[in-house]
Amino acid sequence: MTELIEHWQRPVLAFICRSLGCDDDEARDLAQEVFLRVWRQRRRWKPTAAFSTWLFTIVTNLCRNRRRDLGRRPDLVPLDFDDRGDPALDLQCSVADDPHARAEASALAGRLQRALEKLPENQRSALLLKRFQDMSYRQIAEILDVTTSAVDSLLVRARRNMLANLAQDQQLNGVESK
């Protein structure tokens, strides 16, 4: 179990942080709950399915339940939680010595997070699973309990809505700065 946790902890934490917009402590508590559920439900896993698919089904459901229980939308958190060579982190590291570039990178991360927060839950989950966990449409479909064509639609709508949300955020920030 220790090896399993060591291997999957960073991706699980990253997904939880991005999905819920929570701080590191809350994400670690939720990740611990994920691994407890994995342990308790270990006999339910069928080797015919990828372990990652089963694991992220548990993670996605836990995040969905947590959001429902709290009755809130995610708070703003940066998109720089390094789960595996995350470009946002690479950008942040590449501008670490330049305060102006660092401020721009931080503003961009904030805009991306706000746009992500505005997505409906299934679109956000599909996008996070595809982009940050590099899962196939089939895996995402199993996790979200939808068809692969529904995953395709969710991702198309998520990307379209992200662009619209980014444009709206830019307009609002442009108006505020005048």
C-alpha positions in Angstrom: 0.0 0.0 0.0 2.9 2.3 0.7 4.3 2.0 -2.8 0.8 2.6 -4.2 0.4 5.8 -2.2 3.9 7.0 -3.1 3.2 6.5 -6.8 -0.3 8.0 -6.9 -0.2 10.7 -4.1 1.0 13.6 -6.3 -1.5 13.1 -9.1 -4.4 12.6 -6.6 -3.4 15.7 -4.7 -3.1 17.7 -7.9 -6.5 16.6 -9.1 -8.2 17.4 -5.8 -6.5 20.9 -5.6 -7.6 21.8 -9.1 -11.1 20.3 -8.8 -12.0 21.8 -5.4 -9.7 24.8 -5.2 -8.7 23.8 -1.7 -5.5 24.4 0.3 -2.8 21.8 0.7 -4.0 20.7 4.1 -7.5 20.0 3.0 -6.2 18.3 -0.2 -4.0 16.0 1.9 -6.9 15.1 4.2 -9.0 14.3 1.2 -6.2 12.3 -0.4 -5.9 10.3 2.8 -9.6 9.6 2.6 -9.1 8.4 -1.0 -6.5 6.0 -0.1 -8.5 4.7 2.9 -11.4 4.1 0.5 -9.0 2.3 -1.9 -7.9 0.1 1.0 -11.5 -0.6 2.2 -12.8 -1.3 -1.3 -9.7 -3.1 -2.6 -11.7 -6.3 -3.3 -14.1 -4.4 -5.6 -11.3 -3.5 -8.0 -11.5 -5.7 -11.1 -8.1 -6.2 -12.8 -9.9 -5.9 -16.2 -10.1 -2.1 -15.6 -7.0 0.0 -15.2 -6.2 0.8 -11.6 -5.9 4.5 -12.5 -9.4 4.5 -13.8 -10.8 2.9 -10.6 -8.7 5.3 -8.4 -9.8 8.4 -10.2 -13.4 7.3 -10.1 -13.0 7.3 -6.3 -11.2 10.7 -6.4 -13.8 12.3 -8.7 -16.7 11.0 -6.6 -15.1 12.2 -3.4 -14.6 15.7 -4.9 -18.2 15.8 -6.1 -19.4 14.8 -2.6 -17.2 17.3 -0.9 -18.4 20.1 -3.1 -22.0 19.1 -2.5 -21.4 18.8 1.3 -19.8 22.2 1.5 -22.3 23.8 -0.9 -19.7 26.0 -2.4 -17.8 26.6 -5.6 -14.0 26.1 -5.4 -11.9 29.0 -4.1 -9.1 30.4 -6.2 -6.0 28.4 -6.1 -3.0 28.6 -8.5 -2.7 26.0 -11.2 0.9 25.2 -10.3 0.7 22.0 -8.2 3.4 19.9 -9.8 2.0 16.5 -10.5 4.2 15.6 -13.5 6.1 18.4 -15.3 3.2 20.7 -15.3 3.7 23.6 -17.8 2.3 26.1 -15.3 5.0 25.2 -12.9 7.6 25.2 -15.7 6.5 28.7 -16.6 6.6 29.8 -12.9 10.2 28.4 -12.6 11.4 30.0 -15.8 10.3 33.4 -14.6 11.4 33.1 -11.0 14.1 35.7 -11.3 12.0 38.3 -13.1 9.4 40.0 -10.9 7.5 41.4 -13.9 7.3 38.0 -15.6 6.5 36.3 -12.3 3.6 38.7 -11.8 2.3 38.0 -15.4 2.6 34.3 -14.9 0.7 34.6 -11.6 -2.0 36.7 -13.2 -2.4 34.1 -16.1 -2.6 31.2 -13.6 -5.3 33.2 -11.7 -7.3 33.8 -15.0 -7.0 30.1 -15.9 -8.2 29.0 -12.5 -11.2 31.4 -12.5 -12.1 30.1 -16.0 -11.8 26.5 -14.8 -14.0 27.2 -11.7 -16.8 28.5 -13.9 -17.1 25.2 -15.8 -19.8 22.7 -15.0 -18.5 19.9 -12.8 -18.4 17.2 -15.5 -16.7 19.5 -18.0 -14.1 20.5 -15.4 -13.5 16.8 -14.4 -13.2 15.7 -18.0 -10.7 18.5 -18.8 -8.6 17.8 -15.7 -8.5 14.1 -16.3 -7.5 14.6 -19.9 -5.1 17.5 -19.5 -3.4 16.7 -16.2 -3.8 13.0 -15.9 -3.4 12.2 -19.6 -6.3 9.8 -19.5 -7.9 8.3 -22.6 -11.5 9.0 -23.5 -12.4 5.5 -22.5 -10.9 5.9 -19.1 -12.6 9.3 -18.6 -15.9 7.8 -19.7 -15.6 5.0 -17.1 -14.7 7.5 -14.4 -17.6 9.9 -15.2 -20.0 7.0 -16.1 -20.7 8.4 -19.5 -20.0 7.3 -23.1 -16.8 8.1 -25.0 -18.8 10.3 -27.3 -20.1 12.2 -24.3 -16.5 12.7 -23.1 -15.7 14.1 -26.6 -18.6 16.5 -26.2 -17.7 17.4 -22.6 -14.1 18.3 -23.7 -15.3 20.3 -26.7 -17.7 22.3 -24.5 -15.1 22.6 -21.8 -12.5 24.1 -24.2 -15.1 26.4 -25.7 -16.3 27.5 -22.3 -12.8 28.0 -21.0 -12.1 30.4 -23.9 -15.4 32.3 -23.3 -14.6 32.4 -19.6 -11.1 33.8 -20.3 -12.5 36.4 -22.6 -15.1 37.4 -20.0 -12.4 37.6 -17.3 -10.3 39.7 -19.6 -13.2 42.1 -20.3 -14.0 42.4 -16.6 -10.3 43.0 -15.7 -10.0 45.5 -18.6 -13.1 47.4 -17.3 -11.8 47.3 -13.7 -8.4 48.7 -14.7 -9.8 51.8 -16.3 
